Amino acid sequence: MNLVMKIPFWESCSPDFATQIIFNLVVRVYLPDDYVDRKGETGDEMFMINRGICELSGPENSQKPNVDIACHM
C-alpha cells in the first residue's frame, strides 16, 4: 500500500480507495525488448513500474512522445 500511496497521482485518495487499487493490481513481468503497448493501440490499463526502465520510442523521424504523467520512484 505504501508503494501506491507514494505515487503523486494517488496522494489525495482515501485509504479505502487505495486498498481497492491494491486488491485489483495484476503483477506482470516484462523482459528486455518486450512491448507493453504500441503506438496507435487504444489503452485501457494503467501501468506502475516497480523495478526497471520503460522506454517510450517511435520511428527515427518522429517527434518525442508526449507523456502526460510519468513518475520515478
C-alpha positions as a LaTeX table, in Angstrom:
\begin{tabular}{lrrr}
\hline
Residue & $x$ (\AA) & $y$ (\AA) & $z$ (\AA) \\
\hline
Met1 & 0.00 & 0.00 & 0.00 \\
Asn2 & 2.89 & 2.37 & 0.73 \\
Leu3 & 4.15 & 1.99 & $-2.83$ \\
Val4 & 0.79 & 3.06 & $-4.28$ \\
Met5 & 0.40 & 5.99 & $-1.88$ \\
Lys6 & 3.91 & 7.29 & $-2.70$ \\
Ile7 & 2.83 & 7.95 & $-6.29$ \\
Pro8 & 1.75 & 11.63 & $-6.52$ \\
Phe9 & $-1.24$ & 10.69 & $-8.69$ \\
Trp10 & $-2.79$ & 8.79 & $-5.74$ \\
Glu11 & $-1.85$ & 11.15 & $-2.86$ \\
Ser12 & $-5.35$ & 12.57 & $-2.42$ \\
Cys13 & $-7.08$ & 9.16 & $-2.48$ \\
Ser14 & $-8.68$ & 7.74 & 0.62 \\
Pro15 & $-7.13$ & 4.66 & 2.25 \\
Asp16 & $-10.23$ & 2.66 & 1.24 \\
Phe17 & $-9.76$ & 3.61 & $-2.41$ \\
Ala18 & $-6.04$ & 2.75 & $-2.24$ \\
Thr19 & $-6.94$ & $-0.62$ & $-0.73$ \\
Gln20 & $-9.27$ & $-1.33$ & $-3.66$ \\
Ile21 & $-6.50$ & $-0.44$ & $-6.11$ \\
Ile22 & $-4.07$ & $-2.77$ & $-4.36$ \\
Phe23 & $-6.51$ & $-5.70$ & $-4.35$ \\
Asn24 & $-7.01$ & $-5.26$ & $-8.10$ \\
Leu25 & $-3.35$ & $-4.98$ & $-9.10$ \\
Val26 & $-2.07$ & $-7.61$ & $-11.51$ \\
Val27 & 1.65 & $-8.34$ & $-11.44$ \\
Arg28 & 3.25 & $-8.71$ & $-14.85$ \\
Val29 & 6.87 & $-9.33$ & $-15.74$ \\
Tyr30 & 8.27 & $-7.90$ & $-18.96$ \\
Leu31 & 11.64 & $-8.88$ & $-20.35$ \\
Pro32 & 14.05 & $-6.67$ & $-22.33$ \\
Asp33 & 12.63 & $-5.81$ & $-25.77$ \\
Asp34 & 9.06 & $-6.73$ & $-24.73$ \\
Tyr35 & 6.36 & $-4.24$ & $-25.70$ \\
Val36 & 3.97 & $-3.01$ & $-23.02$ \\
Asp37 & 1.89 & $-1.07$ & $-25.53$ \\
Arg38 & 2.22 & 0.05 & $-29.13$ \\
Lys39 & 1.52 & 3.38 & $-30.78$ \\
Gly40 & $-2.00$ & 3.56 & $-32.17$ \\
Glu41 & $-3.45$ & 0.95 & $-29.81$ \\
Thr42 & $-6.28$ & 2.04 & $-27.55$ \\
Gly43 & $-5.17$ & 1.66 & $-23.96$ \\
Asp44 & $-7.46$ & 0.57 & $-21.15$ \\
Glu45 & $-4.85$ & $-0.06$ & $-18.47$ \\
Met46 & $-2.50$ & 1.86 & $-16.23$ \\
Phe47 & 0.98 & 0.56 & $-15.56$ \\
Met48 & 3.10 & 1.08 & $-12.45$ \\
Ile49 & 6.72 & 0.12 & $-12.87$ \\
Asn50 & 8.08 & $-1.31$ & $-9.63$ \\
Arg51 & 11.59 & $-2.01$ & $-10.89$ \\
Gly52 & 13.37 & $-1.39$ & $-14.16$ \\
Ile53 & 13.10 & 1.04 & $-17.03$ \\
Cys54 & 10.38 & 1.60 & $-19.60$ \\
Glu55 & 11.35 & 3.38 & $-22.81$ \\
Leu56 & 8.98 & 5.44 & $-24.94$ \\
Ser57 & 10.11 & 5.26 & $-28.53$ \\
Gly58 & 8.92 & 5.83 & $-32.04$ \\
Pro59 & 10.22 & 5.88 & $-35.60$ \\
Glu60 & 13.55 & 7.63 & $-36.16$ \\
Asn61 & 11.91 & 10.63 & $-37.84$ \\
Ser62 & 9.11 & 11.10 & $-35.28$ \\
Gln63 & 8.85 & 13.70 & $-32.56$ \\
Lys64 & 9.41 & 12.72 & $-28.95$ \\
Pro65 & 6.34 & 11.09 & $-27.39$ \\
Asn66 & 4.01 & 13.31 & $-25.38$ \\
Val67 & 3.86 & 11.96 & $-21.83$ \\
Asp68 & 1.15 & 13.41 & $-19.60$ \\
Ile69 & 2.17 & 11.70 & $-16.37$ \\
Ala70 & 5.43 & 9.99 & $-15.53$ \\
Cys71 & 6.65 & 9.10 & $-12.06$ \\
His72 & 10.05 & 7.93 & $-10.93$ \\
Met73 & 10.26 & 6.10 & $-7.61$ \\
\hline
\end{tabular}
